[in-house]
Amino acid sequence: MIEIRRSAQRGEAHFGWLHARHSFSFGGYFDPQQVGFSDLLVINDDRIQGGTGFGMHPHRDMEIFTYILEGALAHQDSMGQSSVIRPGDVQMMSAGTGVRHSEFNASATELVHLLQIWIVPDRKGVPPRYHERHFDAADKRGRLRLIISPDEAEGSLPVYQDVRVYAGLFDGDEAQTLTLAPERYAYVHVARGSLELNGQRLHAGDGARIRHEQVLTFGQGQQAEVLLFDLRPNELPVM
């Protein structure tokens, strides 16, 4: 079963410096039908104006990763990490026992567009950690490239959870079929463009909850960038 939620159905927040769309309940947006899916808790589609951003703030016991679509984001944290990430870069932070971080647009004038995603960890109280890696567009072209996994397979970033995240770019006749293990769930988020998933058209900002479907076929893309989450068969995140 594939349950599609269209982009316009997402939550929305405007703060002048920030325009955010929320796939799941977050901040001032709450929908009891949209409180995460399996261990996937948050997908925030953020556009941050030049010279602005999120000041230093705390997290604990959460897996947080950032996927850059456009522009550049300056990161600093209480672990001593400092970097600027750009399209193709993925940043993974395990908050563990506690971490503080800031995320600012690295440009004074240009927009930065990103996805910030939260995954509920399978353990609490671990030392915080930070990883960052670049995944070339060529490595995602016409295929689903593993970018996050619990065992760092294929050079992916580590996560404290039984979840695997893939990123892909699809245009024209480019296509790939992925087979999930029996009883697994999945979630698909279209970051931009459009493509077909098992014959159903998805557009930028659309999401799809997937249950009891083992074979997923992506194709007929129009400048599409997509994320796929291979998840445990839980209905709601376990906090």
Backbone hydrogen bonds, N-H to C=O, Kabsch-Sander energy under -0.5 kcal/mol:
donor,donor_aa,acceptor,acceptor_aa,energy
3,E,1,M,-0.5
3,E,209,R,-3.0
4,I,2,I,-0.6
5,R,207,G,-3.0
6,R,4,I,-0.5
9,Q,6,R,-1.7
10,R,7,S,-1.7
11,G,22,H,-2.3
13,A,20,A,-2.5
15,F,18,L,-2.8
17,W,15,F,-2.3
19,H,47,R,-2.3
20,A,13,A,-2.7
21,R,45,D,-1.7
22,H,11,G,-2.1
23,S,21,R,-0.6
23,S,43,I,-2.5
25,S,34,Q,-3.6
26,F,29,Y,-1.8
29,Y,26,F,-2.6
30,F,28,G,-0.6
34,Q,31,D,-2.6
36,G,34,Q,-0.6
37,F,40,L,-3.0
38,S,235,E,-0.5
40,L,37,F,-2.3
41,L,39,D,-0.7
41,L,118,W,-2.3
42,V,118,W,-1.5
44,N,116,Q,-2.9
45,D,21,R,-2.9
45,D,43,I,-0.5
46,D,44,N,-0.9
46,D,114,L,-2.4
47,R,19,H,-2.1
48,I,112,V,-2.7
49,Q,17,W,-3.0
51,G,107,S,-2.7
52,T,49,Q,-1.4
54,F,103,E,-3.1
55,G,53,G,-0.6
57,H,101,H,-1.9
59,H,99,V,-2.2
61,D,96,G,-2.6
63,E,119,I,-2.4
64,I,62,M,-0.6
64,I,93,M,-2.9
65,F,117,I,-2.8
66,T,91,Q,-2.3
67,Y,115,L,-2.7
68,I,66,T,-0.5
68,I,89,D,-1.3
69,L,113,H,-2.7
70,E,113,H,-1.9
73,L,85,I,-2.5
74,A,104,F,-3.7
75,H,73,L,-0.5
75,H,83,S,-3.4
76,Q,102,S,-1.7
77,D,81,Q,-1.7
78,S,100,R,-2.5
80,G,77,D,-1.7
83,S,75,H,-2.0
85,I,73,L,-2.8
88,G,68,I,-0.9
89,D,86,R,-2.8
90,V,133,R,-2.7
91,Q,66,T,-2.1
92,M,131,H,-3.1
93,M,64,I,-3.0
94,S,129,R,-2.4
95,A,62,M,-2.8
95,A,93,M,-0.7
97,T,126,V,-2.2
98,G,95,A,-2.4
99,V,59,H,-2.3
101,H,57,H,-2.2
102,S,76,Q,-2.6
103,E,54,F,-2.0
104,F,74,A,-2.5
105,N,52,T,-3.0
106,A,72,A,-2.3
112,V,48,I,-2.0
113,H,70,E,-2.6
114,L,46,D,-2.6
115,L,67,Y,-2.5
116,Q,44,N,-2.4
117,I,65,F,-2.9
117,I,115,L,-0.5
118,W,42,V,-1.7
119,I,63,E,-3.0
120,V,39,D,-2.6
122,D,160,Y,-2.7
129,R,94,S,-1.7
131,H,92,M,-2.8
133,R,90,V,-2.2
135,F,88,G,-3.0
136,D,134,H,-0.5
139,D,136,D,-0.8
140,K,136,D,-0.6
140,K,137,A,-1.2
141,R,137,A,-1.1
142,G,169,L,-3.7
143,R,140,K,-1.6
145,R,143,R,-0.7
145,R,167,A,-3.1
146,L,144,L,-0.5
147,I,165,V,-3.1
148,I,165,V,-1.6
149,S,157,L,-2.5
152,E,149,S,-0.8
155,G,152,E,-1.2
156,S,153,A,-1.8
157,L,147,I,-3.1
159,V,149,S,-0.7
161,Q,159,V,-1.6
163,V,161,Q,-2.0
164,R,230,D,-1.8
165,V,148,I,-2.3
166,Y,228,L,-2.8
167,A,145,R,-2.3
168,G,226,V,-2.3
169,L,140,K,-2.6
169,L,143,R,-0.6
170,F,224,A,-1.9
172,G,221,G,-2.5
174,E,171,D,-2.0
176,Q,218,F,-2.1
178,L,216,L,-3.1
180,L,178,L,-0.6
180,L,214,Q,-3.5
184,R,181,A,-1.9
185,Y,231,L,-2.1
186,A,210,I,-2.0
187,Y,229,F,-1.9
188,V,208,A,-2.0
189,H,227,L,-2.6
190,V,206,D,-2.3
191,A,189,H,-0.8
191,A,225,E,-2.1
192,R,225,E,-1.4
194,S,222,Q,-1.1
195,L,202,L,-2.1
196,E,219,G,-3.2
197,L,200,Q,-2.9
198,N,196,E,-0.5
198,N,217,T,-2.5
200,Q,197,L,-2.0
202,L,195,L,-3.2
204,A,193,G,-1.0
205,G,190,V,-3.3
206,D,203,H,-2.6
207,G,5,R,-2.6
208,A,188,V,-2.0
209,R,3,E,-2.6
210,I,186,A,-2.6
211,R,1,M,-2.5
216,L,178,L,-2.9
216,L,214,Q,-0.6
218,F,176,Q,-3.1
218,F,216,L,-0.5
219,G,196,E,-1.7
220,Q,172,G,-0.5
221,G,172,G,-0.6
221,G,174,E,-0.5
222,Q,194,S,-3.1
224,A,170,F,-2.4
225,E,192,R,-2.3
226,V,168,G,-2.4
227,L,189,H,-2.7
228,L,166,Y,-2.4
229,F,187,Y,-3.0
230,D,164,R,-3.2
230,D,228,L,-0.5
231,L,185,Y,-2.5
231,L,229,F,-0.7
234,N,232,R,-2.3
239,M,237,P,-0.7
